[in-house]
Amino acid sequence: MAHLSIVVMESYALKELSEAEMRRAEKHVASCPKCPDRLEGELGWVAARRSPFMAKVRKIVKAEEKRPAQG
Ligand SMILES: [Zn+2]
């Protein structure tokens, strides 16, 4: 699985990604157990904790966990 790069994450936070790319980033982080931690760990991304981005990601992750597996 290709993880999101820090650059992509930063671009997301700055809303410099296209809508399609932003959706892709959200989807990946929501389904990836590592990227949210990676972000906070590698970037020390204090701003991210305050930004709506991480809150949104955590919401998505929780929703994904509740949803029964497909198929
Ligand atoms: Zn990932």
N, CA, C, O and the ligand as a Tripos MOL2 file, in Angstrom:
@<TRIPOS>MOLECULE
protein
  285   283    72     0     0
PROTEIN
NO_CHARGES

@<TRIPOS>ATOM
      1 N           0.8420   -1.1980    0.0000 N.3       1 MET1
      2 CA          0.0000    0.0000    0.0000 C.3       1 MET1
      3 C           0.8750    1.2450    0.0000 C.2       1 MET1
      4 O           1.8130    1.3480    0.7910 O.2       1 MET1
      5 N           0.5790    2.1650   -0.8620 N.am      2 ALA2
      6 CA          1.3520    3.4080   -0.9010 C.3       2 ALA2
      7 C           0.7710    4.3930    0.1030 C.2       2 ALA2
      8 O          -0.3730    4.8320   -0.0110 O.2       2 ALA2
      9 N           1.5880    4.7210    1.0780 N.am      3 HIS3
     10 CA          1.1150    5.6820    2.0680 C.3       3 HIS3
     11 C           1.1910    7.0920    1.5100 C.2       3 HIS3
     12 O           1.9350    7.3830    0.5730 O.2       3 HIS3
     13 N           0.4050    7.9420    2.1130 N.am      4 LEU4
     14 CA          0.4420    9.3460    1.6970 C.3       4 LEU4
     15 C           1.7610    9.9560    2.1350 C.2       4 LEU4
     16 O           2.2750    9.6560    3.2130 O.2       4 LEU4
     17 N           2.2910   10.8040    1.2970 N.am      5 SER5
     18 CA          3.5200   11.4950    1.6670 C.3       5 SER5
     19 C           3.1730   12.6880    2.5400 C.2       5 SER5
     20 O           2.0550   13.2020    2.5290 O.2       5 SER5
     21 N           4.1730   13.1040    3.2900 N.am      6 ILE6
     22 CA          3.9680   14.2710    4.1430 C.3       6 ILE6
     23 C           3.5790   15.4800    3.2970 C.2       6 ILE6
     24 O           2.7680   16.3160    3.6940 O.2       6 ILE6
     25 N           4.1900   15.5370    2.1220 N.am      7 VAL7
     26 CA          3.8960   16.6600    1.2280 C.3       7 VAL7
     27 C           2.4100   16.6970    0.8790 C.2       7 VAL7
     28 O           1.7770   17.7530    0.8640 O.2       7 VAL7
     29 N           1.8770   15.5100    0.5990 N.am      8 VAL8
     30 CA          0.4520   15.4380    0.2550 C.3       8 VAL8
     31 C          -0.4030   15.8800    1.4350 C.2       8 VAL8
     32 O          -1.3800   16.6130    1.2840 O.2       8 VAL8
     33 N          -0.0030   15.4080    2.6190 N.am      9 MET9
     34 CA         -0.7520   15.7700    3.8210 C.3       9 MET9
     35 C          -0.7310   17.2770    4.0540 C.2       9 MET9
     36 O          -1.7440   17.8950    4.3810 O.2       9 MET9
     37 N           0.4360   17.8320    3.8790 N.am     10 GLU10
     38 CA          0.5550   19.2790    4.0640 C.3      10 GLU10
     39 C          -0.2920   20.0170    3.0340 C.2      10 GLU10
     40 O          -0.9820   20.9890    3.3430 O.2      10 GLU10
     41 N          -0.2170   19.5250    1.8070 N.am     11 SER11
     42 CA         -1.0030   20.1570    0.7480 C.3      11 SER11
     43 C          -2.4880   20.0610    1.0610 C.2      11 SER11
     44 O          -3.2680   20.9720    0.7830 O.2      11 SER11
     45 N          -2.8530   18.9230    1.6490 N.am     12 TYR12
     46 CA         -4.2510   18.7560    2.0300 C.3      12 TYR12
     47 C          -4.6340   19.8010    3.0680 C.2      12 TYR12
     48 O          -5.6570   20.4760    2.9510 O.2      12 TYR12
     49 N          -3.7950   19.9160    4.0780 N.am     13 ALA13
     50 CA         -4.0890   20.8590    5.1630 C.3      13 ALA13
     51 C          -4.1940   22.2840    4.6270 C.2      13 ALA13
     52 O          -4.9720   23.1000    5.1210 O.2      13 ALA13
     53 N          -3.3980   22.5520    3.6180 N.am     14 LEU14
     54 CA         -3.3960   23.8970    3.0370 C.3      14 LEU14
     55 C          -4.4390   24.0270    1.9300 C.2      14 LEU14
     56 O          -4.5840   25.0750    1.3010 O.2      14 LEU14
     57 N          -5.1530   22.9370    1.7160 N.am     15 LYS15
     58 CA         -6.2080   22.9110    0.6840 C.3      15 LYS15
     59 C          -5.6360   23.2130   -0.7000 C.2      15 LYS15
     60 O          -6.2530   23.9010   -1.5130 O.2      15 LYS15
     61 N          -4.4390   22.6770   -0.9410 N.am     16 GLU16
     62 CA         -3.8160   22.8950   -2.2430 C.3      16 GLU16
     63 C          -4.0420   21.7200   -3.1800 C.2      16 GLU16
     64 O          -3.6200   21.7420   -4.3360 O.2      16 GLU16
     65 N          -4.7060   20.7040   -2.6740 N.am     17 LEU17
     66 CA         -4.9960   19.5480   -3.5170 C.3      17 LEU17
     67 C          -6.3050   19.7620   -4.2670 C.2      17 LEU17
     68 O          -7.1620   20.5430   -3.8540 O.2      17 LEU17
     69 N          -6.4330   19.0530   -5.3690 N.am     18 SER18
     70 CA         -7.7070   19.0760   -6.0660 C.3      18 SER18
     71 C          -8.7200   18.3000   -5.2330 C.2      18 SER18
     72 O          -8.3530   17.5680   -4.3140 O.2      18 SER18
     73 N          -9.9730   18.4650   -5.5580 N.am     19 GLU19
     74 CA        -11.0170   17.7880   -4.7830 C.3      19 GLU19
     75 C         -10.8400   16.2790   -4.8360 C.2      19 GLU19
     76 O         -11.0070   15.5870   -3.8310 O.2      19 GLU19
     77 N         -10.5030   15.7830   -6.0030 N.am     20 ALA20
     78 CA        -10.3130   14.3380   -6.1510 C.3      20 ALA20
     79 C          -9.1500   13.8570   -5.2860 C.2      20 ALA20
     80 O          -9.2280   12.8070   -4.6490 O.2      20 ALA20
     81 N          -8.0860   14.6290   -5.2750 N.am     21 GLU21
     82 CA         -6.9140   14.2550   -4.4790 C.3      21 GLU21
     83 C          -7.2250   14.3260   -2.9900 C.2      21 GLU21
     84 O          -6.7540   13.5000   -2.2090 O.2      21 GLU21
     85 N          -8.0150   15.3100   -2.6080 N.am     22 MET22
     86 CA         -8.3730   15.4340   -1.2040 C.3      22 MET22
     87 C          -9.2150   14.2510   -0.7560 C.2      22 MET22
     88 O          -9.0360   13.7360    0.3480 O.2      22 MET22
     89 N         -10.1190   13.8300   -1.6000 N.am     23 ARG23
     90 CA        -10.9460   12.6690   -1.2740 C.3      23 ARG23
     91 C         -10.0760   11.4230   -1.1470 C.2      23 ARG23
     92 O         -10.2780   10.5900   -0.2640 O.2      23 ARG23
     93 N          -9.1140   11.3170   -2.0430 N.am     24 ARG24
     94 CA         -8.2150   10.1690   -2.0240 C.3      24 ARG24
     95 C          -7.4340   10.1510   -0.7090 C.2      24 ARG24
     96 O          -7.2780    9.1050   -0.0790 O.2      24 ARG24
     97 N          -6.9500   11.3170   -0.3120 N.am     25 ALA25
     98 CA         -6.1780   11.4230    0.9130 C.3      25 ALA25
     99 C          -7.0440   11.0550    2.1160 C.2      25 ALA25
    100 O          -6.6090   10.3240    3.0060 O.2      25 ALA25
    101 N          -8.2630   11.5650    2.1320 N.am     26 GLU26
    102 CA         -9.1700   11.2540    3.2350 C.3      26 GLU26
    103 C          -9.4380    9.7580    3.3030 C.2      26 GLU26
    104 O          -9.4080    9.1530    4.3750 O.2      26 GLU26
    105 N          -9.6970    9.1820    2.1510 N.am     27 LYS27
    106 CA         -9.9960    7.7550    2.1040 C.3      27 LYS27
    107 C          -8.8260    6.9370    2.6280 C.2      27 LYS27
    108 O          -9.0030    6.0020    3.4100 O.2      27 LYS27
    109 N          -7.6460    7.2980    2.1920 N.am     28 HIS28
    110 CA         -6.4820    6.5210    2.6130 C.3      28 HIS28
    111 C          -6.2870    6.6210    4.1220 C.2      28 HIS28
    112 O          -6.1380    5.6050    4.8010 O.2      28 HIS28
    113 N          -6.2880    7.8160    4.6330 N.am     29 VAL29
    114 CA         -6.0420    8.0000    6.0640 C.3      29 VAL29
    115 C          -7.1260    7.3100    6.8850 C.2      29 VAL29
    116 O          -6.8620    6.7740    7.9610 O.2      29 VAL29
    117 N          -8.3450    7.3320    6.3630 N.am     30 ALA30
    118 CA         -9.4480    6.7010    7.0910 C.3      30 ALA30
    119 C          -9.2670    5.1910    7.1560 C.2      30 ALA30
    120 O          -9.6630    4.5570    8.1340 O.2      30 ALA30
    121 N          -8.6740    4.6180    6.1230 N.am     31 SER31
    122 CA         -8.5510    3.1630    6.0770 C.3      31 SER31
    123 C          -7.1630    2.7050    6.4990 C.2      31 SER31
    124 O          -6.9000    1.5050    6.5820 O.2      31 SER31
    125 N          -6.2790    3.6540    6.7660 N.am     32 CYS32
    126 CA         -4.9150    3.3030    7.1370 C.3      32 CYS32
    127 C          -4.6990    3.5950    8.6180 C.2      32 CYS32
    128 O          -4.8980    4.7230    9.0690 O.2      32 CYS32
    129 N          -4.2910    2.5740    9.3740 N.am     33 PRO33
    130 CA         -4.0880    2.7880   10.8030 C.3      33 PRO33
    131 C          -2.8090    3.5620   11.0960 C.2      33 PRO33
    132 O          -2.6160    4.0660   12.2030 O.2      33 PRO33
    133 N          -1.9480    3.6520   10.1060 N.am     34 LYS34
    134 CA         -0.6230    4.2370   10.3640 C.3      34 LYS34
    135 C          -0.5400    5.7190   10.0560 C.2      34 LYS34
    136 O           0.0920    6.4790   10.7910 O.2      34 LYS34
    137 N          -1.1690    6.1260    8.9800 N.am     35 CYS35
    138 CA         -0.9640    7.4960    8.5130 C.3      35 CYS35
    139 C          -1.3380    8.5770    9.5370 C.2      35 CYS35
    140 O          -0.5940    9.5480    9.6740 O.2      35 CYS35
    141 N          -2.4470    8.4490   10.2520 N.am     36 PRO36
    142 CA         -2.7430    9.4990   11.2470 C.3      36 PRO36
    143 C          -1.6270    9.6220   12.2780 C.2      36 PRO36
    144 O          -1.2120   10.7310   12.6150 O.2      36 PRO36
    145 N          -1.1390    8.4850   12.7830 N.am     37 ASP37
    146 CA         -0.0590    8.5200   13.7790 C.3      37 ASP37
    147 C           1.2270    9.0280   13.1540 C.2      37 ASP37
    148 O           1.9720    9.8100   13.7440 O.2      37 ASP37
    149 N           1.4580    8.5510   11.9340 N.am     38 ARG38
    150 CA          2.6640    8.9390   11.2050 C.3      38 ARG38
    151 C           2.7280   10.4570   11.0720 C.2      38 ARG38
    152 O           3.7650   11.0850   11.2830 O.2      38 ARG38
    153 N           1.6030   11.0040   10.7230 N.am     39 LEU39
    154 CA          1.5140   12.4540   10.5600 C.3      39 LEU39
    155 C           1.9090   13.1720   11.8240 C.2      39 LEU39
    156 O           2.7700   14.0520   11.8200 O.2      39 LEU39
    157 N           1.2670   12.7830   12.9040 N.am     40 GLU40
    158 CA          1.5140   13.4630   14.1680 C.3      40 GLU40
    159 C           2.9480   13.2280   14.6170 C.2      40 GLU40
    160 O           3.5960   14.1270   15.1530 O.2      40 GLU40
    161 N           3.4420   12.0070   14.3930 N.am     41 GLY41
    162 CA          4.7780   11.6730   14.8380 C.3      41 GLY41
    163 C           5.8580   12.3490   14.0180 C.2      41 GLY41
    164 O           6.7600   12.9840   14.5630 O.2      41 GLY41
    165 N           5.7610   12.2110   12.7090 N.am     42 GLU42
    166 CA          6.8350   12.7050   11.8570 C.3      42 GLU42
    167 C           6.8340   14.2180   11.7490 C.2      42 GLU42
    168 O           7.8860   14.8570   11.7510 O.2      42 GLU42
    169 N           5.6790   14.7620   11.6580 N.am     43 LEU43
    170 CA          5.6110   16.2100   11.4840 C.3      43 LEU43
    171 C           5.5930   16.9480   12.7990 C.2      43 LEU43
    172 O           5.9060   18.1370   12.8560 O.2      43 LEU43
    173 N           5.2200   16.2340   13.8800 N.am     44 GLY44
    174 CA          4.9630   16.9640   15.1030 C.3      44 GLY44
    175 C           3.9180   18.0100   14.7760 C.2      44 GLY44
    176 O           4.0340   19.1830   15.1280 O.2      44 GLY44
    177 N           2.9150   17.5450   14.1010 N.am     45 TRP45
    178 CA          2.0100   18.4340   13.4120 C.3      45 TRP45
    179 C           1.0080   19.0400   14.3850 C.2      45 TRP45
    180 O          -0.1630   18.6590   14.4180 O.2      45 TRP45
    181 N           1.4820   19.9690   15.1560 N.am     46 VAL46
    182 CA          0.6250   20.5940   16.1650 C.3      46 VAL46
    183 C          -0.5810   21.2510   15.5030 C.2      46 VAL46
    184 O          -1.7060   21.1730   15.9950 O.2      46 VAL46
    185 N          -0.3150   21.8890   14.3930 N.am     47 ALA47
    186 CA         -1.4010   22.5810   13.7070 C.3      47 ALA47
    187 C          -2.4730   21.5960   13.2580 C.2      47 ALA47
    188 O          -3.6650   21.9040   13.2470 O.2      47 ALA47
    189 N          -2.0140   20.4050   12.8910 N.am     48 ALA48
    190 CA         -2.9600   19.4170   12.3840 C.3      48 ALA48
    191 C          -3.9570   19.0020   13.4570 C.2      48 ALA48
    192 O          -5.1270   18.7510   13.1680 O.2      48 ALA48
    193 N          -3.4860   18.9320   14.6920 N.am     49 ARG49
    194 CA         -4.3810   18.5390   15.7760 C.3      49 ARG49
    195 C          -5.4890   19.5690   15.9320 C.2      49 ARG49
    196 O          -6.6250   19.2370   16.2680 O.2      49 ARG49
    197 N          -5.1380   20.8170   15.6820 N.am     50 ARG50
    198 CA         -6.1280   21.8810   15.8380 C.3      50 ARG50
    199 C          -6.9840   22.0130   14.5910 C.2      50 ARG50
    200 O          -8.1340   22.4480   14.6500 O.2      50 ARG50
    201 N          -6.4080   21.6360   13.4740 N.am     51 SER51
    202 CA         -7.1270   21.8220   12.2260 C.3      51 SER51
    203 C          -8.2920   20.8530   12.1280 C.2      51 SER51
    204 O          -8.2960   19.8030   12.7710 O.2      51 SER51
    205 N          -9.2620   21.2070   11.3350 N.am     52 PRO52
    206 CA        -10.4120   20.3170   11.1370 C.3      52 PRO52
    207 C         -10.0060   19.0080   10.4820 C.2      52 PRO52
    208 O         -10.7560   18.0320   10.5010 O.2      52 PRO52
    209 N          -8.8230   18.9990    9.9080 N.am     53 PHE53
    210 CA         -8.4050   17.8110    9.1670 C.3      53 PHE53
    211 C          -8.3510   16.5730   10.0450 C.2      53 PHE53
    212 O          -8.9750   15.5620    9.7230 O.2      53 PHE53
    213 N          -7.6170   16.6350   11.1460 N.am     54 MET54
    214 CA         -7.4680   15.4600   11.9880 C.3      54 MET54
    215 C          -8.7980   15.0800   12.6380 C.2      54 MET54
    216 O          -9.1070   13.8990   12.7910 O.2      54 MET54
    217 N          -9.5690   16.0780   13.0130 N.am     55 ALA55
    218 CA        -10.8800   15.7900   13.5950 C.3      55 ALA55
    219 C         -11.7360   15.0560   12.5790 C.2      55 ALA55
    220 O         -12.4510   14.1090   12.9070 O.2      55 ALA55
    221 N         -11.6480   15.5080   11.3570 N.am     56 LYS56
    222 CA        -12.4320   14.8850   10.2980 C.3      56 LYS56
    223 C         -11.9560   13.4550   10.0660 C.2      56 LYS56
    224 O         -12.7560   12.5300    9.9210 O.2      56 LYS56
    225 N         -10.6360   13.2990   10.0340 N.am     57 VAL57
    226 CA        -10.0600   11.9710    9.8120 C.3      57 VAL57
    227 C         -10.5080   11.0140   10.9060 C.2      57 VAL57
    228 O         -10.9110    9.8850   10.6260 O.2      57 VAL57
    229 N         -10.4370   11.4640   12.1430 N.am     58 ARG58
    230 CA        -10.8280   10.5900   13.2530 C.3      58 ARG58
    231 C         -12.2920   10.2060   13.1480 C.2      58 ARG58
    232 O         -12.6730    9.0800   13.4690 O.2      58 ARG58
    233 N         -13.1010   11.1380   12.7000 N.am     59 LYS59
    234 CA        -14.5260   10.8590   12.5200 C.3      59 LYS59
    235 C         -14.6980    9.7770   11.4590 C.2      59 LYS59
    236 O         -15.4590    8.8270   11.6380 O.2      59 LYS59
    237 N         -13.9710    9.9410   10.3450 N.am     60 ILE60
    238 CA        -14.0730    8.9870    9.2510 C.3      60 ILE60
    239 C         -13.6190    7.6160    9.7230 C.2      60 ILE60
    240 O         -14.2550    6.6040    9.4280 O.2      60 ILE60
    241 N         -12.5090    7.5920   10.4610 N.am     61 VAL61
    242 CA        -11.9740    6.3180   10.9450 C.3      61 VAL61
    243 C         -12.9980    5.6240   11.8270 C.2      61 VAL61
    244 O         -13.2090    4.4180   11.6990 O.2      61 VAL61
    245 N         -13.6300    6.3640   12.7160 N.am     62 LYS62
    246 CA        -14.6240    5.7810   13.6060 C.3      62 LYS62
    247 C         -15.8040    5.2430   12.8110 C.2      62 LYS62
    248 O         -16.3230    4.1650   13.1040 O.2      62 LYS62
    249 N         -16.2230    5.9990   11.8030 N.am     63 ALA63
    250 CA        -17.3410    5.5650   10.9810 C.3      63 ALA63
    251 C         -16.9870    4.2800   10.2460 C.2      63 ALA63
    252 O         -17.8150    3.3800   10.1080 O.2      63 ALA63
    253 N         -15.7500    4.2080    9.7780 N.am     64 GLU64
    254 CA        -15.3070    3.0100    9.0540 C.3      64 GLU64
    255 C         -15.2950    1.8080    9.9840 C.2      64 GLU64
    256 O         -15.6190    0.6930    9.5730 O.2      64 GLU64
    257 N         -14.9250    2.0340   11.2280 N.am     65 GLU65
    258 CA        -14.8520    0.9290   12.1810 C.3      65 GLU65
    259 C         -16.2360    0.3850   12.4910 C.2      65 GLU65
    260 O         -16.4220   -0.8190   12.6700 O.2      65 GLU65
    261 N         -17.2000    1.2880   12.5510 N.am     66 LYS66
    262 CA        -18.5660    0.8680   12.8880 C.3      66 LYS66
    263 C         -19.2140    0.1130   11.7370 C.2      66 LYS66
    264 O         -19.9990   -0.8150   11.9320 O.2      66 LYS66
    265 N         -18.8640    0.5370   10.5530 N.am     67 ARG67
    266 CA        -19.4890   -0.0560    9.3730 C.3      67 ARG67
    267 C         -19.0720   -1.5300    9.2440 C.2      67 ARG67
    268 O         -17.8870   -1.8490    9.3380 O.2      67 ARG67
    269 N         -20.0320   -2.4140    9.0330 N.am     68 PRO68
    270 CA        -19.6600   -3.8300    8.8500 C.3      68 PRO68
    271 C         -18.8800   -4.0170    7.5500 C.2      68 PRO68
    272 O         -19.0800   -3.2920    6.5760 O.2      68 PRO68
    273 N         -18.0040   -4.9900    7.5580 N.am     69 ALA69
    274 CA        -17.1730   -5.2500    6.3900 C.3      69 ALA69
    275 C         -18.0340   -5.5420    5.1880 C.2      69 ALA69
    276 O         -19.0740   -6.1920    5.2880 O.2      69 ALA69
    277 N         -17.5880   -5.0540    4.0570 N.am     70 GLN70
    278 CA        -18.3570   -5.2590    2.8290 C.3      70 GLN70
    279 C         -18.1840   -6.6750    2.3170 C.2      70 GLN70
    280 O         -17.1650   -7.3250    2.5530 O.2      70 GLN70
    281 N         -19.2080   -7.1390    1.6080 N.am     71 GLY71
    282 CA        -19.1450   -8.4780    1.0300 C.3      71 GLY71
    283 C         -19.6330   -9.4490    2.0380 C.2      71 GLY71
    284 O         -19.6700  -10.6500    1.7710 O.2      71 GLY71
    285 ZN         -1.1080    5.0150    5.1340 Zn       72 ZN72
@<TRIPOS>BOND
     1     1     2 1
     2     2     3 1
     3     3     4 2
     4     3     5 am
     5     5     6 1
     6     6     7 1
     7     7     8 2
     8     7     9 am
     9     9    10 1
    10    10    11 1
    11    11    12 2
    12    11    13 am
    13    13    14 1
    14    14    15 1
    15    15    16 2
    16    15    17 am
    17    17    18 1
    18    18    19 1
    19    19    20 2
    20    19    21 am
    21    21    22 1
    22    22    23 1
    23    23    24 2
    24    23    25 am
    25    25    26 1
    26    26    27 1
    27    27    28 2
    28    27    29 am
    29    29    30 1
    30    30    31 1
    31    31    32 2
    32    31    33 am
    33    33    34 1
    34    34    35 1
    35    35    36 2
    36    35    37 am
    37    37    38 1
    38    38    39 1
    39    39    40 2
    40    39    41 am
    41    41    42 1
    42    42    43 1
    43    43    44 2
    44    43    45 am
    45    45    46 1
    46    46    47 1
    47    47    48 2
    48    47    49 am
    49    49    50 1
    50    50    51 1
    51    51    52 2
    52    51    53 am
    53    53    54 1
    54    54    55 1
    55    55    56 2
    56    55    57 am
    57    57    58 1
    58    58    59 1
    59    59    60 2
    60    59    61 am
    61    61    62 1
    62    62    63 1
    63    63    64 2
    64    63    65 am
    65    65    66 1
    66    66    67 1
    67    67    68 2
    68    67    69 am
    69    69    70 1
    70    70    71 1
    71    71    72 2
    72    71    73 am
    73    73    74 1
    74    74    75 1
    75    75    76 2
    76    75    77 am
    77    77    78 1
    78    78    79 1
    79    79    80 2
    80    79    81 am
    81    81    82 1
    82    82    83 1
    83    83    84 2
    84    83    85 am
    85    85    86 1
    86    86    87 1
    87    87    88 2
    88    87    89 am
    89    89    90 1
    90    90    91 1
    91    91    92 2
    92    91    93 am
    93    93    94 1
    94    94    95 1
    95    95    96 2
    96    95    97 am
    97    97    98 1
    98    98    99 1
    99    99   100 2
   100    99   101 am
   101   101   102 1
   102   102   103 1
   103   103   104 2
   104   103   105 am
   105   105   106 1
   106   106   107 1
   107   107   108 2
   108   107   109 am
   109   109   110 1
   110   110   111 1
   111   111   112 2
   112   111   113 am
   113   113   114 1
   114   114   115 1
   115   115   116 2
   116   115   117 am
   117   117   118 1
   118   118   119 1
   119   119   120 2
   120   119   121 am
   121   121   122 1
   122   122   123 1
   123   123   124 2
   124   123   125 am
   125   125   126 1
   126   126   127 1
   127   127   128 2
   128   127   129 am
   129   129   130 1
   130   130   131 1
   131   131   132 2
   132   131   133 am
   133   133   134 1
   134   134   135 1
   135   135   136 2
   136   135   137 am
   137   137   138 1
   138   138   139 1
   139   139   140 2
   140   139   141 am
   141   141   142 1
   142   142   143 1
   143   143   144 2
   144   143   145 am
   145   145   146 1
   146   146   147 1
   147   147   148 2
   148   147   149 am
   149   149   150 1
   150   150   151 1
   151   151   152 2
   152   151   153 am
   153   153   154 1
   154   154   155 1
   155   155   156 2
   156   155   157 am
   157   157   158 1
   158   158   159 1
   159   159   160 2
   160   159   161 am
   161   161   162 1
   162   162   163 1
   163   163   164 2
   164   163   165 am
   165   165   166 1
   166   166   167 1
   167   167   168 2
   168   167   169 am
   169   169   170 1
   170   170   171 1
   171   171   172 2
   172   171   173 am
   173   173   174 1
   174   174   175 1
   175   175   176 2
   176   175   177 am
   177   177   178 1
   178   178   179 1
   179   179   180 2
   180   179   181 am
   181   181   182 1
   182   182   183 1
   183   183   184 2
   184   183   185 am
   185   185   186 1
   186   186   187 1
   187   187   188 2
   188   187   189 am
   189   189   190 1
   190   190   191 1
   191   191   192 2
   192   191   193 am
   193   193   194 1
   194   194   195 1
   195   195   196 2
   196   195   197 am
   197   197   198 1
   198   198   199 1
   199   199   200 2
   200   199   201 am
   201   201   202 1
   202   202   203 1
   203   203   204 2
   204   203   205 am
   205   205   206 1
   206   206   207 1
   207   207   208 2
   208   207   209 am
   209   209   210 1
   210   210   211 1
   211   211   212 2
   212   211   213 am
   213   213   214 1
   214   214   215 1
   215   215   216 2
   216   215   217 am
   217   217   218 1
   218   218   219 1
   219   219   220 2
   220   219   221 am
   221   221   222 1
   222   222   223 1
   223   223   224 2
   224   223   225 am
   225   225   226 1
   226   226   227 1
   227   227   228 2
   228   227   229 am
   229   229   230 1
   230   230   231 1
   231   231   232 2
   232   231   233 am
   233   233   234 1
   234   234   235 1
   235   235   236 2
   236   235   237 am
   237   237   238 1
   238   238   239 1
   239   239   240 2
   240   239   241 am
   241   241   242 1
   242   242   243 1
   243   243   244 2
   244   243   245 am
   245   245   246 1
   246   246   247 1
   247   247   248 2
   248   247   249 am
   249   249   250 1
   250   250   251 1
   251   251   252 2
   252   251   253 am
   253   253   254 1
   254   254   255 1
   255   255   256 2
   256   255   257 am
   257   257   258 1
   258   258   259 1
   259   259   260 2
   260   259   261 am
   261   261   262 1
   262   262   263 1
   263   263   264 2
   264   263   265 am
   265   265   266 1
   266   266   267 1
   267   267   268 2
   268   267   269 am
   269   269   270 1
   270   270   271 1
   271   271   272 2
   272   271   273 am
   273   273   274 1
   274   274   275 1
   275   275   276 2
   276   275   277 am
   277   277   278 1
   278   278   279 1
   279   279   280 2
   280   279   281 am
   281   281   282 1
   282   282   283 1
   283   283   284 2
@<TRIPOS>SUBSTRUCTURE
     1 MET1         2 RESIDUE 1 A MET
     2 ALA2         6 RESIDUE 1 A ALA
     3 HIS3        10 RESIDUE 1 A HIS
     4 LEU4        14 RESIDUE 1 A LEU
     5 SER5        18 RESIDUE 1 A SER
     6 ILE6        22 RESIDUE 1 A ILE
     7 VAL7        26 RESIDUE 1 A VAL
     8 VAL8        30 RESIDUE 1 A VAL
     9 MET9        34 RESIDUE 1 A MET
    10 GLU10       38 RESIDUE 1 A GLU
    11 SER11       42 RESIDUE 1 A SER
    12 TYR12       46 RESIDUE 1 A TYR
    13 ALA13       50 RESIDUE 1 A ALA
    14 LEU14       54 RESIDUE 1 A LEU
    15 LYS15       58 RESIDUE 1 A LYS
    16 GLU16       62 RESIDUE 1 A GLU
    17 LEU17       66 RESIDUE 1 A LEU
    18 SER18       70 RESIDUE 1 A SER
    19 GLU19       74 RESIDUE 1 A GLU
    20 ALA20       78 RESIDUE 1 A ALA
    21 GLU21       82 RESIDUE 1 A GLU
    22 MET22       86 RESIDUE 1 A MET
    23 ARG23       90 RESIDUE 1 A ARG
    24 ARG24       94 RESIDUE 1 A ARG
    25 ALA25       98 RESIDUE 1 A ALA
    26 GLU26      102 RESIDUE 1 A GLU
    27 LYS27      106 RESIDUE 1 A LYS
    28 HIS28      110 RESIDUE 1 A HIS
    29 VAL29      114 RESIDUE 1 A VAL
    30 ALA30      118 RESIDUE 1 A ALA
    31 SER31      122 RESIDUE 1 A SER
    32 CYS32      126 RESIDUE 1 A CYS
    33 PRO33      130 RESIDUE 1 A PRO
    34 LYS34      134 RESIDUE 1 A LYS
    35 CYS35      138 RESIDUE 1 A CYS
    36 PRO36      142 RESIDUE 1 A PRO
    37 ASP37      146 RESIDUE 1 A ASP
    38 ARG38      150 RESIDUE 1 A ARG
    39 LEU39      154 RESIDUE 1 A LEU
    40 GLU40      158 RESIDUE 1 A GLU
    41 GLY41      162 RESIDUE 1 A GLY
    42 GLU42      166 RESIDUE 1 A GLU
    43 LEU43      170 RESIDUE 1 A LEU
    44 GLY44      174 RESIDUE 1 A GLY
    45 TRP45      178 RESIDUE 1 A TRP
    46 VAL46      182 RESIDUE 1 A VAL
    47 ALA47      186 RESIDUE 1 A ALA
    48 ALA48      190 RESIDUE 1 A ALA
    49 ARG49      194 RESIDUE 1 A ARG
    50 ARG50      198 RESIDUE 1 A ARG
    51 SER51      202 RESIDUE 1 A SER
    52 PRO52      206 RESIDUE 1 A PRO
    53 PHE53      210 RESIDUE 1 A PHE
    54 MET54      214 RESIDUE 1 A MET
    55 ALA55      218 RESIDUE 1 A ALA
    56 LYS56      222 RESIDUE 1 A LYS
    57 VAL57      226 RESIDUE 1 A VAL
    58 ARG58      230 RESIDUE 1 A ARG
    59 LYS59      234 RESIDUE 1 A LYS
    60 ILE60      238 RESIDUE 1 A ILE
    61 VAL61      242 RESIDUE 1 A VAL
    62 LYS62      246 RESIDUE 1 A LYS
    63 ALA63      250 RESIDUE 1 A ALA
    64 GLU64      254 RESIDUE 1 A GLU
    65 GLU65      258 RESIDUE 1 A GLU
    66 LYS66      262 RESIDUE 1 A LYS
    67 ARG67      266 RESIDUE 1 A ARG
    68 PRO68      270 RESIDUE 1 A PRO
    69 ALA69      274 RESIDUE 1 A ALA
    70 GLN70      278 RESIDUE 1 A GLN
    71 GLY71      282 RESIDUE 1 A GLY
    72 ZN72       285 GROUP 0 **** ****
